[in-house]
Amino acid sequence: MMIPIRFRLVLMSFLAVFICYIDRVNISVAIIPMQEQFGWSEAQTGIIFSIFYIGYVLTMILGGILADKYGGKTVLGVGVLLWSIFTMLTPFFAYNGFLALLFIRVLIGLGEGITFPSWHSLYARWIPFNERTRSIAITNSGISAGTIFGYVATALIIASYSWEWVFYSFGMLGLIWFIFWHKNFTSDPQDHKHISSKELELIKSEAPADSTASKLPLRKLLTNLPFIAITVATFCNNWALFTFISYLPKYVNSPISTGGLGIELDSAIFIVMILIPSIVSVLALISGGYLADSLIKKGLQVLRVRKTVNTIGFLGGATCLSMIPFQDSHISIIILLSFTNAFSGIAVGGYGVNHADLGPKYTGSIVGFAGGIGMIAAIISPFVAGLILELTGSWFLIFNISTFVLVFGGLFYLFFADTKIQFE
């Protein structure tokens, strides 16, 4: 039985996100021996985490525009190729000084920034409406799957070889992906040589967008309240997400006296503390997409579904995060981290798929602008966390700030989100 081309596209997009995140989080574990070797302060490590997202923001906005206009296949492929090469060059730059490492981190960010707007643009042209939320959820699960693999594989490679080999081996995976992607996929379904007439007809009749986009009215976009609701939710989610993507391994490794868990990098418990919440996140992201699709299929209003799952996800996650600093048991912390990730997965059917509701043929651009503005949180939050650790040596405030931000984002989306088309 031939697997439909759109399903293969989803698989390859998932792998692109997976590779994106293993190349993003490897530094979160590798920073532990690197910091010891190079003598960086806590504030400097925060800058190393944050600087990546300066490049990321720039190309996330540009990537969406280019993908809508010229095709997501080319834009995504070039991005993966470039960031994989830059990942492999990271050790060389690290040995040439702190500023050199910051430079290559910006370049990796420039490559990775196009990832999400590119595949969102592809899905607007390839994925029928009734499959959209689950397809996006499956692809987004590459975030957690990549985080799991990145954390665990990085720890194992460092223990067996050295931190340098983390960057060499991870970068090579992206080069292999690019070869398969370049040969087997197209930006638009009608251009694919091997797509069946039945699948093409299904896509044409049900996919949100069937044409390339003209110029997006930028002023109208930036003053549109439903778009702002997506952007605020993205910013708030990213604040918590990238604080802990950057600092979770360090939190697990930090001394108990600072509010950390005091678990050694080469300990089996370290792997478990990272692994279990991330596995829950993968399952939650996929099931969260199916949940939203199934509720809509049962006849519930799309806007009600978007707001309900988003509110549960944000407020539930905030509640769990607020409880973590008060726990003494490793098991309790694992459970709370797992529930935090589970709630995050539920929210995928809210702000995470709302872009195509507002303007189908502009999906890549809307994702790019919302994600690019939202990524400012990824620049600020790791730096703030590093500064807090530098000044106070305590994790308590880091958890409290993330809790407040999630509550604000959930409430803002609840009051101002919409699913009516805003951009024709």
C-alpha positions, -999 to +999 in steps of 0.1 A: +000+000+000+014+034-010+017+059+018+001+092+008+026+119-001+011+143+024+018+118+052+054+115+041+056+153+041+044+154+077+070+127+086+099+147+070+086+179+086+086+162+120+122+151+114+131+187+105+117+199+138+134+170+156+168+179+141+161+216+148+157+208+185+185+184+190+208+211+175+192+237+197+192+218+231+226+201+228+242+233+242+220+230+273+239+199+284+272+206+266+274+239+284+281+221+317+316+208+307+322+238+283+315+263+312+340+244+334+366+242+306+364+278+294+355+294+328+323+313+318+302+330+344+264+323+348+256+355+330+278+345+301+261+312+298+228+330+297+241+352+269+251+320+250+216+307+253+200+340+244+221+351+214+209+321+193+174+336+193+185+370+179+193+352+146+162+331+150+138+360+152+152+377+121+147+347+098+115+335+114+097+366+100+116+365+067+111+327+064+073+329+065+072+356+038+096+337+015+079+303+021+044+318+011+059+335-019+085+311-032+076+277-016+082+261+017+102+232+003+132+253-008+132+276+022+130+248+047+157+227+029+182+256+028+176+264+065+183+228+076+214+226+054+228+259+068+222+253+105+236+218+102+268+231+088+270+258+115+263+232+142+293+212+130+315+243+131+305+252+167+336+235+185+360+254+161+344+287+170+342+279+208+380+273+208+385+307+192+369+327+221+336+337+237+327+362+210+334+337+182+310+312+199+284+339+201+288+346+164+282+310+154+253+307+177+236+337+159+243+319+125+227+287+138+197+308+149+195+323+114+193+289+099+167+275+124+144+305+123+128+295+090+117+260+103+082+266+117+069+292+092+081+270+063+063+239+072+032+258+083+032+273+049+035+239+033+007+225+054-016+253+043-012+239+008-008+202+015-030+192+045-068+190+044-086+210+071-098+179+091-062+167+093-046+200+101-045+201+139-033+165+143-006+171+115+006+202+133+006+184+166+026+154+152+051+178+137+053+199+169+060+167+189+094+168+172+101+196+197+098+172+226+112+142+208+142+162+197+146+176+232+146+140+246+171+127+221+192+159+223+195+158+261+201+121+264+224+116+234+244+147+244+250+133+279+260+099+266+283+113+239+300+136+264+304+106+288+318+084+261+337+108+239+337+146+243+314+176+240+329+184+206+315+152+191+280+162+200+281+190+175+298+170+148+274+140+149+242+161+153+251+183+124+256+153+101+220+142+107+208+174+091+229+169+060+214+134+055+179+148+060+185+174+033+194+148+007+161+130+011+141+162+013+156+178-018+149+147-040+114+137-029+092+168-021+077+198-037+062+231-023+028+225-040+010+191-043+002+196-080+040+198-088+047+164-072+053+137-099+041+107-079+010+120-061-022+101-069-051+119-086-073+109-056-050+124-031-045+156-052-083+160-055-087+156-017-060+182-010-074+207-036-109+204-022-100+207+015-066+224+020-069+259+034-047+276+007-045+268-030-024+297-042+007+317-035+003+349-014+004+385-024+020+410+000+005+408+035-010+441+047+015+446+076-002+475+093-035+456+094-017+425+107+001+443+136-031+460+147-054+430+144-065+418+179-069+381+171-033+381+156-021+399+187-038+372+209-018+345+190+014+365+194+010+372+231+002+335+237+033+325+217+055+350+236+042+337+270+045+300+260+081+307+247+091+324+279+084+292+299+095+268+272+129+283+264+137+290+300+135+253+307+148+241+274+179+261+282+181+255+319+164+222+328+197+202+326+214+229+347+185+230+372+188+192+376+226+195+380+227+225+403+234+222+440+204+216+464+215+247+483+205+269+453+171+252+448+185+228+422+184+190+424+221+183+428+221+153+404+254+146+385+255+147+347+267+111+343+240+098+368+211+076+356+188+098+376+198+128+355+187+109+324+154+099+340+147+135+352+151+147+317+136+118+298+102+111+315+087+147+312+099+149+276+082+116+267+050+128+283+054+160+262+056+140+229+025+120+237+006+151+249+014+171+218+001+143+195-030+135+216-037+172+221-040+176+183-063+147+180-084+160+209-090+194+192-098+178+158-122+153+174-140+180+193-144+201+161-156+170+142-183+164+168-197+198+160-182+221+186-176+256+175-140+260+164-134+292+184-148+275+216-124+245+211-094+268+205-101+289+236-110+259+259-079+238+251-056+268+252-069+280+286-066+245+301-031+242+288-018+275+299-034+277+334-028+240+341+009+244+332+012+275+353-003+257+383+022+229+380+052+252+376+042+272+407+043+240+428+078+227+417+100+249+440+081+237+471+089+200+464+116+179+481+110+146+463+125+139+429+094+118+421+071+148+429+092+171+406+091+145+378+053+143+381+049+180+381+072+185+351+053+158+333+020+174+340+034+208+329+043+192+295+010+174+293-009+207+297+014+223+271+004+195+247-033+202+252-027+239+243-015+229+208-051+229+196-054+266+206-029+293+197-006+268+180-030+262+150-049+294+150-028+311+123-044+294+093-079+303+107-071+340+103-056+339+067-051+305+050-028+317+021-008+339+045-002+311+071+036+311+067+037+349+071+014+349+101+033+321+118+066+340+110+055+373+124+037+358+155+066+334+161+092+361+154+077+385+179+071+357+203+107+346+200+118+378+217+109+359+249+134+333+240+161+360+238+151+376+271+142+346+293+174+327+293+194+359+299+170+368+328+174+333+342+212+335+340+212+369+356+189+358+384+212+328+391+242+352+390+227+377+415+207+354+438+219+319+432+182+307+435+158+290+412+127+301+430+122+334+412+127+317+378+098+294+384+076+322+397+082+345+367+073+317+343+042+309+362+030+345+360+038+348+323+018+317+315-013+329+334-012+362+316-008+346+281-037+322+288-061+349+299-052+373+270-058+346+244-091+336+261-104+372+259-092+382+224-087+352+202-109+346+171-112+321+142-129+342+116-108+350+085-091+383+090-069+385+059-083+376+025 
